[in-house]
Amino acid sequence: MKKIYILWLRQIKKYLRSKSRMIGSLAQPLLFLLALGYGLGSVFQQAGQGNYLNFLSPGIIGMSILFTAIFSGIELIWDRQFGFLKETLVSPMSRFNIMIGRTLGGATVATAQGVVVMLIALIFGFHPANWLMVIPAVGIMFLMALLFTSLGTMIASLLDDMQGFQLIMNFLIMPLFFLSGALFPLQGLPKALAIIARIDPLSYGIDALRALLLNAGHYGLGMDIFILSSVTLIFLWLGSYFFKKIQV
């Protein structure tokens, strides 16, 4: 456990020491909250859907977690190219534990990012329906972060090219985000889009946040947690499997 903790702590320290990364990762969520939250707020209210900033905020929290978590895989490629990964792999520690330590660290960073975005949303006017539900909502954030960090690790384990990883991630992230219901209600969607949203694991994370923070879930909180937990376990297994196959 101590070795896993050290790898986890390394991820946390790298994040805290990179002030530009901390600030830069907030730019996109701020843009979405300001441009969409206020820009489309009147349209959303005229359609009888209530406060759009309240509706949008869980989606932007999910977006922040998605981007931070999945791009943590690029650190694996970086360590691979600069030799740190090789030094780690020859240590008296199983590859599974190495992968778990790195993944937990990346997930913790992504969760912290989600919490910061939630605090910013509160400043802009986001109001949870029940403040007590903020704590379990952070648990959902961590589950989402663990899922997408595992996905990033899995893909990074198959690649050794940083540019290729970024291209694949951009190709993957945008559909995951835009088809998750982060920006629009899941009720009354066309059948094809509703099916795609059901396949998208981010949909269940954002829906769980809305269920906890706004009492406005679509699939049901139990279903959201079950799907998120199941998919997380699958990607953790896949991430550890492909991590064990890495050649350095």
Phi, psi and omega in degrees: 000326181297321181292320177297318179299320181296318178293322176298314182295325178300317179297319180295315182294322178299320180292314183292333181276348181259085183296323180296323178294319181296316181286315182297326181288348179267348186297313183293314176301321178298318180298315180295318181296318182286308186291315182271316183302316179267324183294320182257003183301316182293323179296318181296319180291321179297332178278001177078025183260001178090207183279115183290327179297320176298315180295320186286326189304314176300326177294320179288325174299315178298320178298316180299317178295316180302308184296313182293316184291313188287330179279356174294341178297335181293335177293329177294318178294320178300311179297327180292319182286329185259007169092351181293322181297321179298317178296324180290319184290333180273358178286159180285065183211137183292151179297328178298315180294324176298313180297318181296317180298314179294318183293317178297322177296313178298321180292323178295318178299314181296322177295317177300321178297318178297321179295318179299316179296322178297319178296320178295319178298324177297321179296322182283347177127008177288133183230106175298147179290328180218114184295334179294337182280357178295323182294307175297333177296323176296325175298319176296320177302317180295321178296318176298315181297320179296320179300308187280336172293320177297320177297316178298320178295319180299313182291320179295331179291337182268351185237155173231013182243121184295319180294320178297321178298315181296320179295315180296318181295318178297321178294328183273319188293315185300311175298321178302318183285306188290337181259012184268353186084014179295327185252350184216154179294149179275348179285138173073022179286154170303151188303316182297316181291325178296321179294317179298318179298325179291331179282331184287117181294334179296331179304319184287327177293314180293321179296322178294320177296319179293324179295319182283316187272333186235357187055041186225043179286158181252313183274338186105134186299321179298316178297317180302311183293320180297313180296313180300315181295317181295313181293324178298315179298320179297313182287330174297318178294315179296318179299316179292324180296311182286332177296323179294339182270358183298134174250128180238000000 
